[in-house]
Amino acid sequence: MNRFGKIFVVWAWLAAAFVASLNAQPVVQATTNGVMAVVASAKAEVEAPLVSQIAPTLFHIGPLPVTNSMVCTWIVALLIIVIVRLTTWNMKEIPGGGQNVMEALIEGWESLMGNVLEPKVVKWVFPFAMSFFIFIVISNFTDLLPGVGSIGYGHADKDSSMPRAIEHVTTPFFRPPTTDANLTVAMAGIFFVMSLYWAVKYNGPIGLIKHIFGVKVDTTKWLYLPLFLLFIFIGVMESFSILFIRPVALALRLYGNIFGGETMLTMALSQKPWYFAVLLSLPGYFFEVVVCLLQAFVFTMLTVAFVGTLCTHADEEHGH
């Protein structure tokens, strides 16, 4: 299977993990003095947020709820598959056009990853890292497309006396995939499982334990015991980072930045009069272009760096 085929396999994994993560929707409950606040008082209206943290459900396929972020995810995945197939359908020895762009992107990432990982580890990680980068970039940029988040049904009228009062859509047809925590958690979960698999494949089960908990410096026999206890403590901290901190950091960093950007643009465009909203949102759009590219790059490079910390020989660490 060539590297393009491996990337398609990863897409199937991403879709399956995302669908599975949507079986349980998050529920938010507010409790005050032991009384659950379920229905707001008619005399004290609470303004709903412009951008909901929970992706609304558009319809159901059997027991599976299909949200607007899922629909957008399918469109993005289909778009990527079409672009990749069109640019690689008739491979030429001297590339041109779309094939040239695709090969430059792939060769650039292979070269960049080769500076961090060993060649055999690059072959393992590359299809996943490359798929993450392409998917996250396009998913992030959907946040900047007209109609995404603004075309839908269920208009809610706001009090015109409020400074940010607008009539907005309560259920958009499309929502940027990376503004749904279900997707970012699914991608972080895939990375978590595969990073452990690569670590065991590279080091072996016993070798991985030695890699995490072993003494990583040359020392005399008199200092070995205190250093051994020190590295046991460091190994416990490293294990906690591998099992919890790294996946959570990957998921929340991407979700928080893109969701925050969508909220910022929605608030800017909700101002009145309309020309003030346009003037206020223009800098935000330029800023979000940078954020969309940067967050895709950061997510991908963090996955590569995290794998690099697990797939490194002890003698190489001593040499550094």
C-alpha positions as CSV (number, residue, x, y, z in Angstrom):
1,M,0.0,0.0,0.0
2,N,1.5,3.4,-1.0
3,R,1.5,6.4,1.2
4,F,-1.7,7.8,-0.5
5,G,-3.5,4.6,0.3
6,K,-2.3,4.8,3.9
7,I,-3.8,8.3,4.2
8,F,-7.2,7.0,3.0
9,V,-7.1,4.3,5.7
10,V,-6.5,7.0,8.3
11,W,-9.6,8.9,7.0
12,A,-11.7,5.9,7.7
13,W,-10.3,5.7,11.2
14,L,-11.1,9.4,11.8
15,A,-14.7,9.0,10.5
16,A,-15.3,6.0,12.7
17,A,-13.9,7.5,15.8
18,F,-15.8,10.7,15.3
19,V,-19.1,8.9,14.8
20,A,-18.5,6.8,17.9
21,S,-17.7,9.8,20.0
22,L,-21.1,11.3,19.2
23,N,-23.1,8.6,21.0
24,A,-23.0,10.6,24.2
25,Q,-23.7,14.3,23.9
26,P,-22.4,16.5,26.8
27,V,-25.0,17.7,29.2
28,V,-24.6,20.9,31.1
29,Q,-26.5,21.3,34.4
30,A,-26.5,24.3,36.7
31,T,-27.2,23.9,40.4
32,T,-27.9,26.7,42.8
33,N,-28.4,26.0,46.6
34,G,-29.2,22.4,45.8
35,V,-32.0,23.3,43.3
36,M,-31.4,22.5,39.6
37,A,-32.1,25.4,37.3
38,V,-34.0,23.7,34.4
39,V,-36.3,26.4,33.2
40,A,-35.5,30.1,33.3
41,S,-37.9,32.4,35.0
42,A,-40.3,34.3,32.7
43,K,-39.4,37.6,34.3
44,A,-35.6,37.0,34.1
45,E,-34.7,36.1,30.5
46,V,-31.2,34.7,30.0
47,E,-29.5,35.6,26.7
48,A,-28.4,32.5,24.9
49,P,-24.8,32.4,23.6
50,L,-24.2,33.4,20.0
51,V,-22.2,30.2,19.5
52,S,-23.3,27.1,21.3
53,Q,-20.6,24.8,22.7
54,I,-22.8,21.8,21.8
55,A,-23.3,21.1,18.1
56,P,-27.1,20.9,17.4
57,T,-28.6,17.8,15.9
58,L,-30.0,18.2,12.4
59,F,-31.5,14.7,12.0
60,H,-31.1,11.1,13.0
61,I,-29.9,8.0,11.1
62,G,-31.5,5.3,13.2
63,P,-30.2,5.9,16.8
64,L,-27.3,8.0,15.6
65,P,-27.7,11.8,15.9
66,V,-26.3,13.7,13.0
67,T,-25.0,17.1,14.0
68,N,-24.1,20.0,11.8
69,S,-20.4,19.5,12.6
70,M,-20.7,15.9,11.3
71,V,-22.2,17.1,8.0
72,C,-19.4,19.6,7.6
73,T,-16.9,16.9,8.5
74,W,-18.2,14.6,5.7
75,I,-18.1,17.5,3.2
76,V,-14.5,18.3,4.2
77,A,-13.4,14.6,4.0
78,L,-15.1,14.2,0.6
79,L,-13.5,17.4,-0.7
80,I,-10.0,16.1,0.4
81,I,-10.5,12.7,-1.2
82,V,-11.6,14.3,-4.5
83,I,-8.7,16.7,-4.5
84,V,-6.1,14.0,-3.7
85,R,-7.6,11.7,-6.3
86,L,-7.6,14.4,-9.0
87,T,-4.0,15.4,-8.3
88,T,-2.7,11.8,-8.2
89,W,-4.9,10.1,-10.8
90,N,-2.4,10.3,-13.6
91,M,1.0,10.4,-11.9
92,K,3.8,11.7,-14.2
93,E,7.5,11.5,-13.9
94,I,7.8,15.2,-14.2
95,P,5.0,16.6,-12.0
96,G,3.0,19.6,-12.9
97,G,0.0,21.5,-11.6
98,G,-1.8,19.8,-8.7
99,Q,0.5,16.8,-8.6
100,N,3.5,19.2,-8.1
101,V,1.7,20.9,-5.2
102,M,0.7,17.6,-3.5
103,E,4.2,16.2,-3.8
104,A,5.8,19.3,-2.5
105,L,3.5,19.2,0.5
106,I,4.3,15.6,1.2
107,E,8.0,15.8,0.6
108,G,8.2,18.9,2.8
109,W,6.5,17.1,5.7
110,E,8.6,14.0,5.2
111,S,11.8,16.1,5.3
112,L,10.6,18.0,8.4
113,M,9.6,14.8,10.3
114,G,13.0,13.3,9.3
115,N,14.7,15.9,11.4
116,V,12.8,14.6,14.5
117,L,12.2,10.9,14.0
118,E,14.2,8.0,12.7
119,P,13.5,6.9,9.1
120,K,11.5,3.8,10.1
121,V,9.4,5.8,12.6
122,V,8.7,8.4,9.9
123,K,7.1,5.6,7.8
124,W,4.8,4.8,10.7
125,V,3.8,8.3,11.7
126,F,3.7,10.1,8.4
127,P,0.3,8.9,7.1
128,F,-1.4,9.9,10.4
129,A,0.5,13.3,10.8
130,M,-0.1,14.2,7.1
131,S,-3.8,13.3,7.3
132,F,-4.2,15.3,10.5
133,F,-2.6,18.4,9.0
134,I,-4.6,18.4,5.7
135,F,-7.8,17.7,7.5
136,I,-7.3,20.3,10.3
137,V,-6.3,23.0,7.8
138,I,-9.3,22.6,5.6
139,S,-11.7,22.1,8.6
140,N,-10.3,25.3,10.2
141,F,-10.8,27.3,7.1
142,T,-14.4,26.4,6.8
143,D,-14.9,28.7,9.8
144,L,-14.1,31.6,7.4
145,L,-16.6,30.6,4.6
146,P,-19.8,32.7,4.2
147,G,-22.8,30.7,5.3
148,V,-21.0,28.4,7.7
149,G,-22.7,29.0,11.1
150,S,-25.1,31.6,9.7
151,I,-27.4,29.7,7.3
152,G,-29.9,27.4,9.0
153,Y,-33.3,27.5,10.7
154,G,-34.8,28.6,14.0
155,H,-34.3,32.4,14.2
156,A,-34.2,33.9,17.7
157,D,-35.2,37.5,18.1
158,K,-33.1,39.5,20.5
159,D,-34.0,42.7,22.4
160,S,-33.0,45.5,20.1
161,S,-31.9,47.6,23.1
162,M,-29.0,45.2,23.8
163,P,-25.6,46.3,22.4
164,R,-25.0,43.0,20.6
165,A,-28.7,42.4,19.7
166,I,-29.3,40.6,16.4
167,E,-31.6,38.1,15.0
168,H,-29.5,35.0,14.7
169,V,-29.9,31.4,13.5
170,T,-30.2,28.9,16.4
171,T,-29.5,25.8,14.3
172,P,-27.0,26.3,11.5
173,F,-26.8,23.7,8.7
174,F,-23.0,23.8,8.9
175,R,-20.5,24.1,11.8
176,P,-16.7,24.0,11.5
177,P,-15.6,20.5,12.4
178,T,-12.8,21.6,14.7
179,T,-15.2,23.7,16.8
180,D,-16.8,20.4,18.0
181,A,-14.9,18.9,20.9
182,N,-16.1,15.5,19.9
183,L,-13.9,15.6,16.8
184,T,-10.8,17.0,18.5
185,V,-11.1,14.4,21.3
186,A,-11.5,11.6,18.7
187,M,-8.3,12.7,16.9
188,A,-6.4,12.9,20.2
189,G,-7.7,9.5,21.1
190,I,-6.4,8.1,17.8
191,F,-3.0,9.6,18.4
192,F,-3.0,8.2,22.0
193,V,-3.6,4.6,20.8
194,M,-1.2,4.8,17.9
195,S,1.6,6.5,19.9
196,L,1.5,3.6,22.4
197,Y,1.4,1.1,19.6
198,W,4.5,2.7,18.0
199,A,6.3,3.0,21.3
200,V,5.8,-0.8,22.1
201,K,6.7,-1.7,18.5
202,Y,9.9,0.4,18.7
203,N,11.1,-0.4,22.2
204,G,9.3,-3.6,23.1
205,P,7.2,-3.9,26.2
206,I,10.2,-4.2,28.6
207,G,12.2,-1.7,26.7
208,L,9.4,0.9,26.9
209,I,9.3,0.5,30.7
210,K,13.1,0.9,30.8
211,H,12.8,3.9,28.5
212,I,10.3,5.7,30.8
213,F,11.6,4.7,34.2
214,G,15.3,3.8,33.6
215,V,18.3,5.9,34.7
216,K,19.2,8.0,31.6
217,V,22.6,9.3,32.7
218,D,26.0,7.6,33.2
219,T,26.8,7.5,36.9
220,T,28.9,5.6,39.5
221,K,27.5,2.8,41.6
222,W,27.3,5.1,44.7
223,L,24.9,7.5,43.0
224,Y,22.9,4.9,41.1
225,L,20.4,4.3,43.9
226,P,19.4,8.0,44.5
227,L,19.3,8.6,40.7
228,F,17.2,5.4,40.3
229,L,14.6,6.7,42.8
230,L,14.7,10.1,41.1
231,F,14.1,8.6,37.7
232,I,11.3,6.4,39.0
233,F,9.6,9.7,40.2
234,I,10.2,11.3,36.8
235,G,8.9,8.2,35.1
236,V,5.6,8.4,37.1
237,M,5.2,12.0,36.0
238,E,6.0,11.0,32.4
239,S,3.5,8.2,32.5
240,F,0.8,10.7,33.7
241,S,1.8,13.0,30.8
242,I,1.5,10.3,28.2
243,L,-1.8,8.9,29.5
244,F,-3.6,12.1,30.3
245,I,-1.9,15.5,29.7
246,R,-0.8,15.0,26.1
247,P,-4.1,13.8,24.7
248,V,-6.1,16.4,26.6
249,A,-3.7,19.2,25.5
250,L,-4.0,18.2,21.9
251,A,-7.8,18.1,22.0
252,L,-8.4,21.2,24.0
253,R,-5.8,23.4,22.3
254,L,-7.2,22.9,18.9
255,Y,-10.8,23.1,20.0
256,G,-10.4,26.1,22.2
257,N,-8.5,28.2,19.6
258,I,-10.9,27.5,16.7
259,F,-14.0,27.8,18.8
260,G,-12.7,31.0,20.3
261,G,-12.1,32.4,16.9
262,E,-15.6,31.5,15.7
263,T,-17.1,33.2,18.7
264,M,-14.9,36.3,18.2
265,L,-16.0,36.6,14.5
266,T,-19.7,36.0,15.4
267,M,-19.6,38.7,18.0
268,A,-17.9,41.1,15.6
269,L,-20.4,40.5,12.8
270,S,-23.3,40.9,15.3
271,Q,-22.6,44.5,15.9
272,K,-24.8,47.3,14.5
273,P,-24.8,49.1,12.1
274,W,-23.7,46.6,9.5
275,Y,-20.7,48.7,8.2
276,F,-19.3,48.8,11.8
277,A,-19.6,45.0,12.0
278,V,-17.8,44.6,8.7
279,L,-15.0,47.0,9.7
280,L,-14.7,45.3,13.1
281,S,-14.5,41.8,11.6
282,L,-11.9,42.4,8.9
283,P,-8.9,42.3,11.2
284,G,-10.4,39.2,12.8
285,Y,-10.5,37.4,9.5
286,F,-6.9,38.1,8.8
287,F,-6.0,37.0,12.3
288,E,-8.0,33.8,12.0
289,V,-6.2,32.8,8.7
290,V,-3.0,32.8,10.7
291,V,-4.6,30.9,13.6
292,C,-6.1,28.3,11.3
293,L,-2.7,27.5,9.7
294,L,-0.8,27.8,13.0
295,Q,-3.0,25.5,15.0
296,A,-2.9,22.8,12.2
297,F,0.9,23.0,12.2
298,V,1.1,22.9,16.0
299,F,-1.2,19.9,16.4
300,T,0.7,18.0,13.8
301,M,4.2,18.8,15.1
302,L,3.1,18.0,18.7
303,T,2.1,14.5,17.6
304,V,5.4,14.1,15.9
305,A,7.3,15.4,18.9
306,F,5.4,13.3,21.4
307,V,6.1,10.1,19.3
308,G,9.8,11.2,19.2
309,T,10.0,11.2,23.0
310,L,8.8,7.6,23.0
311,C,10.7,6.2,20.0
312,T,14.3,7.2,20.9
313,H,17.1,4.9,21.9
314,A,18.7,5.5,25.4
315,D,22.2,5.6,23.9
316,E,21.1,8.4,21.6
317,E,19.7,10.3,24.6
318,H,23.0,10.0,26.3
319,G,24.8,11.2,23.2
320,H,22.8,14.4,23.3
